[in-house]
Amino acid sequence: MSCPICSKPATKKYRPFCSRRCADVDLARWLNGSYAVPSEDPEDAEEAASALEEIRSRPH
């Protein structure tokens, strides 16, 4: 397995990364939003609330 950051061979201690540095680079990308997971939720809070109410009012 190769490191997803630098492509060097991964080490057991930092798997799937090759080093602490690459693990920290990956963590920083998650924390600053570079790896944001796309959402299909409505952007508008009111729209989200009304969509939730609609789902809750449906018969089960």
C-alpha distance matrix in Angstrom:
0.0 3.8 6.8 8.9 11.9 11.8 8.7 8.7 6.1 5.9 8.9 10.3 13.2 11.8 8.8 7.2 8.9 9.6 13.2 16.1 17.1 14.2 14.6 18.3 17.9 16.2 19.0 21.6 20.6 21.1 24.3 25.9 25.3 22.9 20.9 24.1 24.0 26.8 29.8 32.5 34.9 38.2 38.2 41.8 42.4 45.6 44.0 41.3 44.0 46.1 43.2 42.5 46.2 46.3 43.5 45.2 48.6 47.3 48.6 46.0
3.8 0.0 3.8 6.3 8.7 8.1 5.0 5.4 4.4 5.1 8.9 11.4 13.5 11.5 9.2 7.2 7.3 7.6 11.3 14.3 14.6 11.5 12.7 16.1 15.3 14.0 17.2 19.4 18.3 19.4 22.6 23.7 23.4 20.7 19.2 22.6 23.1 25.9 29.1 32.0 34.4 37.4 37.2 40.8 41.5 44.9 43.4 40.8 43.7 45.8 43.1 42.6 46.3 46.5 43.9 45.7 49.1 48.0 49.5 47.2
6.8 3.8 0.0 3.8 5.4 5.7 4.5 5.4 5.9 5.2 8.6 11.2 12.3 9.5 8.0 5.9 4.5 5.5 8.6 11.2 11.1 7.8 9.2 12.4 11.5 10.4 13.7 15.7 14.9 16.2 19.1 20.3 20.3 17.7 16.5 20.1 21.0 24.0 27.2 30.4 32.5 35.4 34.9 38.4 39.1 42.6 41.3 38.7 41.5 43.9 41.3 40.8 44.6 45.0 42.5 44.3 47.7 46.9 48.6 46.4
8.9 6.3 3.8 0.0 3.8 6.0 5.7 8.3 9.5 8.8 12.1 14.3 15.1 11.7 10.1 7.4 6.7 8.8 11.1 12.9 12.2 8.4 9.4 12.2 10.5 8.7 12.2 13.9 12.3 13.6 16.9 17.7 17.3 14.5 13.1 16.7 17.6 20.4 23.8 26.9 29.1 31.9 31.4 35.0 35.8 39.2 37.9 35.5 38.4 40.7 38.1 37.7 41.5 41.8 39.5 41.4 44.8 44.0 45.9 43.8
11.9 8.7 5.4 3.8 0.0 3.8 6.0 8.3 10.6 10.2 13.0 15.6 15.7 12.2 11.7 9.6 7.3 8.6 9.9 11.3 9.6 6.0 8.2 10.1 7.7 7.2 11.0 11.9 10.6 12.8 15.6 15.9 16.2 13.3 12.9 16.7 18.4 21.2 24.6 27.9 30.0 32.4 31.4 35.0 35.9 39.4 38.3 36.0 39.0 41.4 39.1 38.8 42.6 43.1 41.0 42.9 46.2 45.7 47.8 45.9
11.8 8.1 5.7 6.0 3.8 0.0 3.8 5.6 8.9 9.7 12.6 15.9 16.2 13.2 13.0 11.2 8.5 8.1 9.8 12.1 10.2 7.4 10.5 12.4 10.2 10.6 14.2 14.9 14.0 16.5 19.0 19.2 19.6 16.6 16.5 20.3 22.0 24.7 28.2 31.4 33.6 36.0 35.0 38.5 39.5 43.1 41.9 39.7 42.7 45.1 42.8 42.6 46.4 46.8 44.7 46.6 50.0 49.4 51.4 49.5
8.7 5.0 4.5 5.7 6.0 3.8 0.0 3.8 6.5 8.2 11.7 14.9 16.1 13.5 12.4 10.3 8.7 8.3 11.2 14.1 13.1 10.0 12.5 15.1 13.3 13.0 16.6 17.8 16.6 18.6 21.5 22.0 22.0 18.9 18.2 21.9 23.0 25.6 29.0 32.0 34.5 37.1 36.4 40.1 41.1 44.5 43.2 40.9 43.9 46.1 43.5 43.3 47.1 47.3 45.0 47.0 50.3 49.5 51.3 49.3
8.7 5.4 5.4 8.3 8.3 5.6 3.8 0.0 3.8 6.3 9.2 12.8 14.1 12.1 11.5 10.3 8.2 6.3 9.3 12.8 12.3 10.0 12.6 15.3 14.3 14.5 17.7 19.1 18.7 20.6 23.2 24.0 24.4 21.6 20.9 24.7 25.9 28.7 32.1 35.2 37.4 40.2 39.4 43.0 43.9 47.4 46.1 43.7 46.6 48.9 46.4 46.0 49.8 50.1 47.7 49.5 52.9 52.1 53.8 51.6
6.1 4.4 5.9 9.5 10.6 8.9 6.5 3.8 0.0 3.8 6.6 9.9 12.0 10.7 9.5 8.9 7.8 6.0 9.6 13.2 13.8 11.6 13.2 16.5 16.2 15.8 18.7 20.8 20.5 21.9 24.6 25.8 26.1 23.5 22.4 25.9 26.7 29.7 32.9 36.0 38.2 41.2 40.7 44.3 44.9 48.3 47.1 44.4 47.2 49.5 46.9 46.2 50.0 50.3 47.7 49.4 52.8 51.9 53.3 50.9
5.9 5.1 5.2 8.8 10.2 9.7 8.2 6.3 3.8 0.0 3.8 6.7 8.6 7.2 5.8 5.6 4.9 4.1 7.7 10.8 12.2 10.1 10.6 14.2 14.6 13.8 16.2 18.7 18.7 19.6 22.2 23.9 24.2 22.1 20.7 24.1 24.8 28.0 31.0 34.2 36.2 39.2 38.8 42.3 42.6 46.1 45.0 42.2 44.7 47.2 44.6 43.7 47.4 47.9 45.2 46.7 50.2 49.4 50.8 48.3
8.9 8.9 8.6 12.1 13.0 12.6 11.7 9.2 6.6 3.8 0.0 3.8 5.5 5.6 5.5 7.2 6.5 5.0 7.1 10.0 12.3 11.2 11.1 14.5 15.8 15.3 17.1 19.8 20.4 21.1 23.2 25.3 26.0 24.3 22.9 26.2 27.0 30.4 33.2 36.5 38.2 41.3 40.8 44.2 44.2 47.7 46.8 43.8 46.2 48.8 46.4 45.2 48.8 49.6 46.8 48.0 51.6 50.9 52.2 49.6
10.3 11.4 11.2 14.3 15.6 15.9 14.9 12.8 9.9 6.7 3.8 0.0 3.8 5.6 5.2 7.8 8.5 8.2 9.6 11.4 14.4 13.5 12.4 15.8 17.6 16.7 17.8 21.0 21.8 21.8 23.9 26.4 27.0 25.7 23.9 26.9 27.3 30.9 33.3 36.6 38.1 41.4 41.1 44.3 44.1 47.5 46.7 43.5 45.6 48.3 45.8 44.4 47.9 48.8 45.8 46.8 50.4 49.8 50.8 48.1
13.2 13.5 12.3 15.1 15.7 16.2 16.1 14.1 12.0 8.6 5.5 3.8 0.0 3.8 5.9 8.8 8.5 8.3 8.0 8.8 12.3 12.2 10.7 13.5 16.0 15.4 16.0 19.0 20.4 20.4 22.0 24.7 25.7 24.7 23.2 26.2 27.0 30.7 33.0 36.5 37.7 40.8 40.3 43.3 43.0 46.5 45.9 42.7 44.7 47.6 45.3 43.8 47.3 48.4 45.6 46.4 50.1 49.7 50.9 48.2
11.8 11.5 9.5 11.7 12.2 13.2 13.5 12.1 10.7 7.2 5.6 5.6 3.8 0.0 3.8 6.1 5.2 6.1 5.8 6.4 9.5 8.7 7.0 10.2 12.4 11.7 12.5 15.5 16.7 16.8 18.6 21.1 22.0 20.9 19.5 22.6 23.6 27.2 29.7 33.2 34.5 37.5 36.9 40.0 39.8 43.4 42.7 39.7 41.8 44.7 42.5 41.1 44.7 45.7 43.1 44.0 47.7 47.4 48.8 46.3
8.8 9.2 8.0 10.1 11.7 13.0 12.4 11.5 9.5 5.8 5.5 5.2 5.9 3.8 0.0 3.0 4.7 6.8 8.3 9.7 12.1 10.2 8.6 12.3 13.7 12.1 13.4 16.7 17.1 16.9 19.3 21.8 22.1 20.7 18.8 21.7 22.2 25.7 28.3 31.6 33.1 36.3 36.0 39.3 39.2 42.7 41.7 38.7 40.9 43.5 41.1 39.8 43.4 44.2 41.4 42.5 46.1 45.5 46.8 44.2
7.2 7.2 5.9 7.4 9.6 11.2 10.3 10.3 8.9 5.6 7.2 7.8 8.8 6.1 3.0 0.0 3.8 6.9 9.1 10.7 12.3 9.5 8.4 12.1 12.7 10.7 12.6 15.7 15.5 15.5 18.3 20.4 20.3 18.7 16.6 19.7 20.1 23.5 26.2 29.4 31.2 34.4 34.1 37.5 37.7 41.1 40.0 37.0 39.5 42.0 39.4 38.4 42.0 42.6 39.9 41.3 44.8 44.1 45.5 43.0
8.9 7.3 4.5 6.7 7.3 8.5 8.7 8.2 7.8 4.9 6.5 8.5 8.5 5.2 4.7 3.8 0.0 3.8 5.7 7.6 8.7 6.1 5.9 9.6 10.0 9.0 11.3 13.9 14.1 14.9 17.3 19.1 19.6 17.8 16.5 19.9 21.0 24.4 27.3 30.7 32.4 35.3 34.7 38.0 38.3 41.9 40.9 38.1 40.6 43.3 40.9 40.0 43.7 44.4 41.9 43.3 46.9 46.3 47.9 45.6
9.6 7.6 5.5 8.8 8.6 8.1 8.3 6.3 6.0 4.1 5.0 8.2 8.3 6.1 6.8 6.9 3.8 0.0 3.8 7.3 8.2 6.6 7.9 11.0 11.5 11.6 13.9 16.0 16.5 17.9 20.0 21.6 22.5 20.5 19.6 23.1 24.4 27.8 30.8 34.2 35.9 38.8 38.0 41.4 41.7 45.3 44.4 41.7 44.2 46.9 44.6 43.7 47.4 48.1 45.6 47.1 50.6 50.1 51.7 49.4
13.2 11.3 8.6 11.1 9.9 9.8 11.2 9.3 9.6 7.7 7.1 9.6 8.0 5.8 8.3 9.1 5.7 3.8 0.0 3.8 5.3 5.4 6.4 8.7 10.0 11.0 12.6 14.4 15.8 17.2 18.6 20.3 21.8 20.2 19.8 23.2 24.9 28.4 31.3 34.9 36.3 39.0 37.9 41.1 41.3 44.9 44.4 41.6 44.0 46.9 44.8 43.8 47.5 48.5 46.1 47.3 51.0 50.7 52.4 50.2
16.1 14.3 11.2 12.9 11.3 12.1 14.1 12.8 13.2 10.8 10.0 11.4 8.8 6.4 9.7 10.7 7.6 7.3 3.8 0.0 3.8 5.5 5.0 6.1 8.6 9.9 10.4 12.1 14.2 15.4 16.2 18.2 20.1 19.1 18.8 22.0 24.0 27.6 30.3 33.9 35.0 37.5 36.3 39.3 39.2 43.0 42.7 39.9 42.1 45.1 43.3 42.1 45.7 47.0 44.7 45.7 49.4 49.5 51.2 49.1
17.1 14.6 11.1 12.2 9.6 10.2 13.1 12.3 13.8 12.2 12.3 14.4 12.3 9.5 12.1 12.3 8.7 8.2 5.3 3.8 0.0 3.8 5.4 5.1 6.2 8.7 9.8 10.5 12.4 14.5 15.2 16.4 18.5 17.2 17.6 20.9 23.3 26.6 29.6 33.2 34.4 36.7 35.2 38.2 38.5 42.2 41.9 39.4 41.8 44.8 43.0 42.1 45.8 47.0 44.9 46.2 49.8 49.9 51.9 49.9
14.2 11.5 7.8 8.4 6.0 7.4 10.0 10.0 11.6 10.1 11.2 13.5 12.2 8.7 10.2 9.5 6.1 6.6 5.4 5.5 3.8 0.0 3.8 5.3 4.9 6.2 8.6 9.8 10.6 12.6 14.3 15.4 16.8 15.0 14.9 18.5 20.6 23.9 27.0 30.5 32.0 34.4 33.2 36.4 36.8 40.5 39.9 37.4 40.0 42.8 40.8 40.1 43.8 44.8 42.6 44.0 47.6 47.5 49.5 47.5
14.6 12.7 9.2 9.4 8.2 10.5 12.5 12.6 13.2 10.6 11.1 12.4 10.7 7.0 8.6 8.4 5.9 7.9 6.4 5.0 5.4 3.8 0.0 3.8 5.5 5.2 6.3 8.7 10.0 10.9 12.4 14.5 15.7 14.6 14.0 17.2 19.0 22.6 25.3 29.0 30.2 32.8 31.7 34.8 34.9 38.6 38.1 35.3 37.7 40.6 38.6 37.6 41.3 42.4 40.2 41.4 45.0 44.9 46.8 44.8
18.3 16.1 12.4 12.2 10.1 12.4 15.1 15.3 16.5 14.2 14.5 15.8 13.5 10.2 12.3 12.1 9.6 11.0 8.7 6.1 5.1 5.3 3.8 0.0 3.8 5.3 5.0 6.1 8.6 9.9 10.3 12.1 14.2 13.6 13.8 16.7 19.2 22.6 25.3 29.0 29.9 32.2 30.7 33.6 33.6 37.4 37.2 34.6 36.9 39.9 38.3 37.3 40.9 42.3 40.3 41.4 45.0 45.2 47.3 45.5
17.9 15.3 11.5 10.5 7.7 10.2 13.3 14.3 16.2 14.6 15.8 17.6 16.0 12.4 13.7 12.7 10.0 11.5 10.0 8.6 6.2 4.9 5.5 3.8 0.0 3.8 5.5 5.1 6.3 8.9 9.9 10.7 12.5 11.0 11.7 15.0 17.7 20.9 23.9 27.5 28.7 30.8 29.2 32.3 32.8 36.5 36.1 33.8 36.3 39.2 37.5 36.9 40.5 41.7 39.8 41.3 44.8 44.9 47.2 45.5
16.2 14.0 10.4 8.7 7.2 10.6 13.0 14.5 15.8 13.8 15.3 16.7 15.4 11.7 12.1 10.7 9.0 11.6 11.0 9.9 8.7 6.2 5.2 5.3 3.8 0.0 3.8 5.4 5.1 6.5 8.8 10.2 10.9 9.5 9.0 12.4 14.6 18.0 20.9 24.6 25.8 28.3 27.0 30.3 30.6 34.3 33.7 31.2 33.8 36.6 34.6 34.0 37.7 38.7 36.7 38.1 41.7 41.6 43.8 42.0
19.0 17.2 13.7 12.2 11.0 14.2 16.6 17.7 18.7 16.2 17.1 17.8 16.0 12.5 13.4 12.6 11.3 13.9 12.6 10.4 9.8 8.6 6.3 5.0 5.5 3.8 0.0 3.8 5.4 5.2 6.2 8.7 10.1 10.0 9.6 12.1 14.5 18.0 20.5 24.2 25.0 27.3 26.0 28.9 28.9 32.6 32.4 29.7 32.0 35.0 33.3 32.4 36.0 37.3 35.3 36.5 40.1 40.4 42.5 40.8
21.6 19.4 15.7 13.9 11.9 14.9 17.8 19.1 20.8 18.7 19.8 21.0 19.0 15.5 16.7 15.7 13.9 16.0 14.4 12.1 10.5 9.8 8.7 6.1 5.1 5.4 3.8 0.0 3.8 5.4 5.0 6.1 8.5 8.5 9.6 12.0 15.0 18.2 20.7 24.4 25.1 27.0 25.2 28.0 28.2 32.0 31.9 29.6 31.9 35.0 33.6 32.9 36.4 37.9 36.2 37.5 41.0 41.4 43.8 42.4
20.6 18.3 14.9 12.3 10.6 14.0 16.6 18.7 20.5 18.7 20.4 21.8 20.4 16.7 17.1 15.5 14.1 16.5 15.8 14.2 12.4 10.6 10.0 8.6 6.3 5.1 5.4 3.8 0.0 3.8 5.5 5.4 6.2 5.0 6.2 9.0 12.1 15.1 18.0 21.6 22.6 24.6 22.9 26.1 26.7 30.4 29.9 27.7 30.4 33.2 31.5 31.2 34.8 35.9 34.3 35.9 39.3 39.5 42.0 40.6
21.1 19.4 16.2 13.6 12.8 16.5 18.6 20.6 21.9 19.6 21.1 21.8 20.4 16.8 16.9 15.5 14.9 17.9 17.2 15.4 14.5 12.6 10.9 9.9 8.9 6.5 5.2 5.4 3.8 0.0 3.8 5.6 5.4 5.9 5.2 7.1 9.8 13.1 15.6 19.3 20.1 22.3 20.9 24.0 24.2 27.9 27.5 25.0 27.5 30.4 28.7 28.0 31.7 32.9 31.1 32.5 36.0 36.3 38.7 37.2
24.3 22.6 19.1 16.9 15.6 19.0 21.5 23.2 24.6 22.2 23.2 23.9 22.0 18.6 19.3 18.3 17.3 20.0 18.6 16.2 15.2 14.3 12.4 10.3 9.9 8.8 6.2 5.0 5.5 3.8 0.0 3.8 5.5 7.7 8.3 9.1 12.1 15.1 17.0 20.7 20.9 22.7 20.8 23.5 23.4 27.2 27.3 24.9 27.1 30.3 29.0 28.2 31.7 33.3 31.8 32.9 36.4 37.0 39.6 38.3
25.9 23.7 20.3 17.7 15.9 19.2 22.0 24.0 25.8 23.9 25.3 26.4 24.7 21.1 21.8 20.4 19.1 21.6 20.3 18.2 16.4 15.4 14.5 12.1 10.7 10.2 8.7 6.1 5.4 5.6 3.8 0.0 3.8 5.8 8.1 8.7 12.4 14.7 16.9 20.4 20.7 22.1 19.8 22.5 22.9 26.7 26.8 24.8 27.2 30.2 29.1 28.8 32.2 33.7 32.5 33.9 37.2 37.9 40.7 39.7
25.3 23.4 20.3 17.3 16.2 19.6 22.0 24.4 26.1 24.2 26.0 27.0 25.7 22.0 22.1 20.3 19.6 22.5 21.8 20.1 18.5 16.8 15.7 14.2 12.5 10.9 10.1 8.5 6.2 5.4 5.5 3.8 0.0 3.8 5.4 5.1 8.8 10.9 13.2 16.8 17.3 18.9 16.9 19.9 20.6 24.3 24.0 22.0 24.7 27.5 26.1 26.0 29.5 30.7 29.5 31.1 34.4 34.8 37.6 36.7
22.9 20.7 17.7 14.5 13.3 16.6 18.9 21.6 23.5 22.1 24.3 25.7 24.7 20.9 20.7 18.7 17.8 20.5 20.2 19.1 17.2 15.0 14.6 13.6 11.0 9.5 10.0 8.5 5.0 5.9 7.7 5.8 3.8 0.0 3.8 5.7 9.1 11.2 14.3 17.7 19.0 20.7 18.9 22.3 23.4 27.0 26.2 24.4 27.4 29.9 28.2 28.3 32.0 32.8 31.4 33.4 36.6 36.7 39.4 38.4
20.9 19.2 16.5 13.1 12.9 16.5 18.2 20.9 22.4 20.7 22.9 23.9 23.2 19.5 18.8 16.6 16.5 19.6 19.8 18.8 17.6 14.9 14.0 13.8 11.7 9.0 9.6 9.6 6.2 5.2 8.3 8.1 5.4 3.8 0.0 3.8 6.3 9.2 12.4 15.9 17.4 19.7 18.6 22.1 23.0 26.5 25.5 23.3 26.3 28.7 26.6 26.6 30.3 30.9 29.3 31.2 34.5 34.4 36.9 35.6
24.1 22.6 20.1 16.7 16.7 20.3 21.9 24.7 25.9 24.1 26.2 26.9 26.2 22.6 21.7 19.7 19.9 23.1 23.2 22.0 20.9 18.5 17.2 16.7 15.0 12.4 12.1 12.0 9.0 7.1 9.1 8.7 5.1 5.7 3.8 0.0 3.8 6.2 9.0 12.6 13.8 16.0 14.9 18.4 19.3 22.8 21.7 19.5 22.5 24.9 23.0 23.0 26.7 27.4 25.9 27.9 31.1 31.1 33.8 32.7
24.0 23.1 21.0 17.6 18.4 22.0 23.0 25.9 26.7 24.8 27.0 27.3 27.0 23.6 22.2 20.1 21.0 24.4 24.9 24.0 23.3 20.6 19.0 19.2 17.7 14.6 14.5 15.0 12.1 9.8 12.1 12.4 8.8 9.1 6.3 3.8 0.0 3.8 6.4 10.0 11.6 14.5 14.3 17.8 18.6 21.8 20.3 17.9 21.0 23.1 20.7 20.7 24.5 24.9 23.1 25.2 28.4 28.1 30.7 29.5
26.8 25.9 24.0 20.4 21.2 24.7 25.6 28.7 29.7 28.0 30.4 30.9 30.7 27.2 25.7 23.5 24.4 27.8 28.4 27.6 26.6 23.9 22.6 22.6 20.9 18.0 18.0 18.2 15.1 13.1 15.1 14.7 10.9 11.2 9.2 6.2 3.8 0.0 3.8 6.8 9.1 11.6 11.7 15.4 16.8 19.7 17.8 15.8 19.2 20.9 18.4 19.0 22.7 22.8 21.3 23.8 26.7 26.3 29.1 28.3
29.8 29.1 27.2 23.8 24.6 28.2 29.0 32.1 32.9 31.0 33.2 33.3 33.0 29.7 28.3 26.2 27.3 30.8 31.3 30.3 29.6 27.0 25.3 25.3 23.9 20.9 20.5 20.7 18.0 15.6 17.0 16.9 13.2 14.3 12.4 9.0 6.4 3.8 0.0 3.8 5.4 8.4 9.2 12.7 13.8 16.5 14.4 12.2 15.6 17.3 14.7 15.3 19.0 19.0 17.7 20.2 23.0 22.8 25.7 25.1
32.5 32.0 30.4 26.9 27.9 31.4 32.0 35.2 36.0 34.2 36.5 36.6 36.5 33.2 31.6 29.4 30.7 34.2 34.9 33.9 33.2 30.5 29.0 29.0 27.5 24.6 24.2 24.4 21.6 19.3 20.7 20.4 16.8 17.7 15.9 12.6 10.0 6.8 3.8 0.0 3.8 6.4 8.5 11.7 13.1 15.1 12.3 10.6 14.2 15.1 12.2 13.5 17.0 16.5 15.3 18.3 20.7 20.3 23.3 23.1
34.9 34.4 32.5 29.1 30.0 33.6 34.5 37.4 38.2 36.2 38.2 38.1 37.7 34.5 33.1 31.2 32.4 35.9 36.3 35.0 34.4 32.0 30.2 29.9 28.7 25.8 25.0 25.1 22.6 20.1 20.9 20.7 17.3 19.0 17.4 13.8 11.6 9.1 5.4 3.8 0.0 3.8 6.3 8.8 9.6 11.6 9.2 7.0 10.6 11.9 9.4 10.4 13.9 14.0 13.2 15.8 18.3 18.5 21.8 21.8
38.2 37.4 35.4 31.9 32.4 36.0 37.1 40.2 41.2 39.2 41.3 41.4 40.8 37.5 36.3 34.4 35.3 38.8 39.0 37.5 36.7 34.4 32.8 32.2 30.8 28.3 27.3 27.0 24.6 22.3 22.7 22.1 18.9 20.7 19.7 16.0 14.5 11.6 8.4 6.4 3.8 0.0 3.8 5.5 7.3 8.8 6.2 5.4 9.2 10.1 8.6 10.5 13.5 13.6 13.8 16.4 18.4 19.0 22.6 23.2
38.2 37.2 34.9 31.4 31.4 35.0 36.4 39.4 40.7 38.8 40.8 41.1 40.3 36.9 36.0 34.1 34.7 38.0 37.9 36.3 35.2 33.2 31.7 30.7 29.2 27.0 26.0 25.2 22.9 20.9 20.8 19.8 16.9 18.9 18.6 14.9 14.3 11.7 9.2 8.5 6.3 3.8 0.0 3.8 6.4 8.9 7.6 7.3 10.7 12.3 11.6 13.2 16.0 16.7 17.2 19.4 21.4 22.4 26.0 26.6
41.8 40.8 38.4 35.0 35.0 38.5 40.1 43.0 44.3 42.3 44.2 44.3 43.3 40.0 39.3 37.5 38.0 41.4 41.1 39.3 38.2 36.4 34.8 33.6 32.3 30.3 28.9 28.0 26.1 24.0 23.5 22.5 19.9 22.3 22.1 18.4 17.8 15.4 12.7 11.7 8.8 5.5 3.8 0.0 3.8 5.6 5.2 6.2 8.7 10.1 10.6 12.4 14.4 15.4 16.7 18.5 20.2 21.7 25.4 26.5
42.4 41.5 39.1 35.8 35.9 39.5 41.1 43.9 44.9 42.6 44.2 44.1 43.0 39.8 39.2 37.7 38.3 41.7 41.3 39.2 38.5 36.8 34.9 33.6 32.8 30.6 28.9 28.2 26.7 24.2 23.4 22.9 20.6 23.4 23.0 19.3 18.6 16.8 13.8 13.1 9.6 7.3 6.4 3.8 0.0 3.8 5.4 5.0 6.1 8.7 9.8 10.5 12.4 14.2 15.4 16.5 18.4 20.4 24.0 24.9
45.6 44.9 42.6 39.2 39.4 43.1 44.5 47.4 48.3 46.1 47.7 47.5 46.5 43.4 42.7 41.1 41.9 45.3 44.9 43.0 42.2 40.5 38.6 37.4 36.5 34.3 32.6 32.0 30.4 27.9 27.2 26.7 24.3 27.0 26.5 22.8 21.8 19.7 16.5 15.1 11.6 8.8 8.9 5.6 3.8 0.0 3.8 5.4 5.0 6.2 8.5 9.8 10.6 12.3 14.3 15.3 16.5 18.8 22.4 23.9
44.0 43.4 41.3 37.9 38.3 41.9 43.2 46.1 47.1 45.0 46.8 46.7 45.9 42.7 41.7 40.0 40.9 44.4 44.4 42.7 41.9 39.9 38.1 37.2 36.1 33.7 32.4 31.9 29.9 27.5 27.3 26.8 24.0 26.2 25.5 21.7 20.3 17.8 14.4 12.3 9.2 6.2 7.6 5.2 5.4 3.8 0.0 3.8 5.4 5.2 6.1 8.6 9.9 10.5 12.4 14.3 15.4 17.0 20.7 22.2
41.3 40.8 38.7 35.5 36.0 39.7 40.9 43.7 44.4 42.2 43.8 43.5 42.7 39.7 38.7 37.0 38.1 41.7 41.6 39.9 39.4 37.4 35.3 34.6 33.8 31.2 29.7 29.6 27.7 25.0 24.9 24.8 22.0 24.4 23.3 19.5 17.9 15.8 12.2 10.6 7.0 5.4 7.3 6.2 5.0 5.4 3.8 0.0 3.8 5.5 5.1 6.2 8.7 9.9 10.6 12.4 14.4 15.8 19.4 20.3
44.0 43.7 41.5 38.4 39.0 42.7 43.9 46.6 47.2 44.7 46.2 45.6 44.7 41.8 40.9 39.5 40.6 44.2 44.0 42.1 41.8 40.0 37.7 36.9 36.3 33.8 32.0 31.9 30.4 27.5 27.1 27.2 24.7 27.4 26.3 22.5 21.0 19.2 15.6 14.2 10.6 9.2 10.7 8.7 6.1 5.0 5.4 3.8 0.0 3.8 5.4 5.1 6.3 8.7 10.0 10.6 12.4 14.7 18.1 19.3
46.1 45.8 43.9 40.7 41.4 45.1 46.1 48.9 49.5 47.2 48.8 48.3 47.6 44.7 43.5 42.0 43.3 46.9 46.9 45.1 44.8 42.8 40.6 39.9 39.2 36.6 35.0 35.0 33.2 30.4 30.3 30.2 27.5 29.9 28.7 24.9 23.1 20.9 17.3 15.1 11.9 10.1 12.3 10.1 8.7 6.2 5.2 5.5 3.8 0.0 3.8 5.4 5.0 6.2 8.7 9.8 10.5 12.7 16.3 18.1
43.2 43.1 41.3 38.1 39.1 42.8 43.5 46.4 46.9 44.6 46.4 45.8 45.3 42.5 41.1 39.4 40.9 44.6 44.8 43.3 43.0 40.8 38.6 38.3 37.5 34.6 33.3 33.6 31.5 28.7 29.0 29.1 26.1 28.2 26.6 23.0 20.7 18.4 14.7 12.2 9.4 8.6 11.6 10.6 9.8 8.5 6.1 5.1 5.4 3.8 0.0 3.8 5.5 5.1 6.3 8.7 10.0 11.1 14.8 16.1
42.5 42.6 40.8 37.7 38.8 42.6 43.3 46.0 46.2 43.7 45.2 44.4 43.8 41.1 39.8 38.4 40.0 43.7 43.8 42.1 42.1 40.1 37.6 37.3 36.9 34.0 32.4 32.9 31.2 28.0 28.2 28.8 26.0 28.3 26.6 23.0 20.7 19.0 15.3 13.5 10.4 10.5 13.2 12.4 10.5 9.8 8.6 6.2 5.1 5.4 3.8 0.0 3.8 5.4 5.1 6.2 8.7 10.3 13.6 14.4
46.2 46.3 44.6 41.5 42.6 46.4 47.1 49.8 50.0 47.4 48.8 47.9 47.3 44.7 43.4 42.0 43.7 47.4 47.5 45.7 45.8 43.8 41.3 40.9 40.5 37.7 36.0 36.4 34.8 31.7 31.7 32.2 29.5 32.0 30.3 26.7 24.5 22.7 19.0 17.0 13.9 13.5 16.0 14.4 12.4 10.6 9.9 8.7 6.3 5.0 5.5 3.8 0.0 3.8 5.4 5.1 6.2 8.8 12.2 13.8
46.3 46.5 45.0 41.8 43.1 46.8 47.3 50.1 50.3 47.9 49.6 48.8 48.4 45.7 44.2 42.6 44.4 48.1 48.5 47.0 47.0 44.8 42.4 42.3 41.7 38.7 37.3 37.9 35.9 32.9 33.3 33.7 30.7 32.8 30.9 27.4 24.9 22.8 19.0 16.5 14.0 13.6 16.7 15.4 14.2 12.3 10.5 9.9 8.7 6.2 5.1 5.4 3.8 0.0 3.8 5.5 5.2 6.6 10.3 12.4
43.5 43.9 42.5 39.5 41.0 44.7 45.0 47.7 47.7 45.2 46.8 45.8 45.6 43.1 41.4 39.9 41.9 45.6 46.1 44.7 44.9 42.6 40.2 40.3 39.8 36.7 35.3 36.2 34.3 31.1 31.8 32.5 29.5 31.4 29.3 25.9 23.1 21.3 17.7 15.3 13.2 13.8 17.2 16.7 15.4 14.3 12.4 10.6 10.0 8.7 6.3 5.1 5.4 3.8 0.0 3.8 5.5 5.5 8.9 9.9
45.2 45.7 44.3 41.4 42.9 46.6 47.0 49.5 49.4 46.7 48.0 46.8 46.4 44.0 42.5 41.3 43.3 47.1 47.3 45.7 46.2 44.0 41.4 41.4 41.3 38.1 36.5 37.5 35.9 32.5 32.9 33.9 31.1 33.4 31.2 27.9 25.2 23.8 20.2 18.3 15.8 16.4 19.4 18.5 16.5 15.3 14.3 12.4 10.6 9.8 8.7 6.2 5.1 5.5 3.8 0.0 3.8 5.6 8.1 9.0
48.6 49.1 47.7 44.8 46.2 50.0 50.3 52.9 52.8 50.2 51.6 50.4 50.1 47.7 46.1 44.8 46.9 50.6 51.0 49.4 49.8 47.6 45.0 45.0 44.8 41.7 40.1 41.0 39.3 36.0 36.4 37.2 34.4 36.6 34.5 31.1 28.4 26.7 23.0 20.7 18.3 18.4 21.4 20.2 18.4 16.5 15.4 14.4 12.4 10.5 10.0 8.7 6.2 5.2 5.5 3.8 0.0 3.8 6.4 8.9
47.3 48.0 46.9 44.0 45.7 49.4 49.5 52.1 51.9 49.4 50.9 49.8 49.7 47.4 45.5 44.1 46.3 50.1 50.7 49.5 49.9 47.5 44.9 45.2 44.9 41.6 40.4 41.4 39.5 36.3 37.0 37.9 34.8 36.7 34.4 31.1 28.1 26.3 22.8 20.3 18.5 19.0 22.4 21.7 20.4 18.8 17.0 15.8 14.7 12.7 11.1 10.3 8.8 6.6 5.5 5.6 3.8 0.0 3.8 6.4
48.6 49.5 48.6 45.9 47.8 51.4 51.3 53.8 53.3 50.8 52.2 50.8 50.9 48.8 46.8 45.5 47.9 51.7 52.4 51.2 51.9 49.5 46.8 47.3 47.2 43.8 42.5 43.8 42.0 38.7 39.6 40.7 37.6 39.4 36.9 33.8 30.7 29.1 25.7 23.3 21.8 22.6 26.0 25.4 24.0 22.4 20.7 19.4 18.1 16.3 14.8 13.6 12.2 10.3 8.9 8.1 6.4 3.8 0.0 3.8
46.0 47.2 46.4 43.8 45.9 49.5 49.3 51.6 50.9 48.3 49.6 48.1 48.2 46.3 44.2 43.0 45.6 49.4 50.2 49.1 49.9 47.5 44.8 45.5 45.5 42.0 40.8 42.4 40.6 37.2 38.3 39.7 36.7 38.4 35.6 32.7 29.5 28.3 25.1 23.1 21.8 23.2 26.6 26.5 24.9 23.9 22.2 20.3 19.3 18.1 16.1 14.4 13.8 12.4 9.9 9.0 8.9 6.4 3.8 0.0
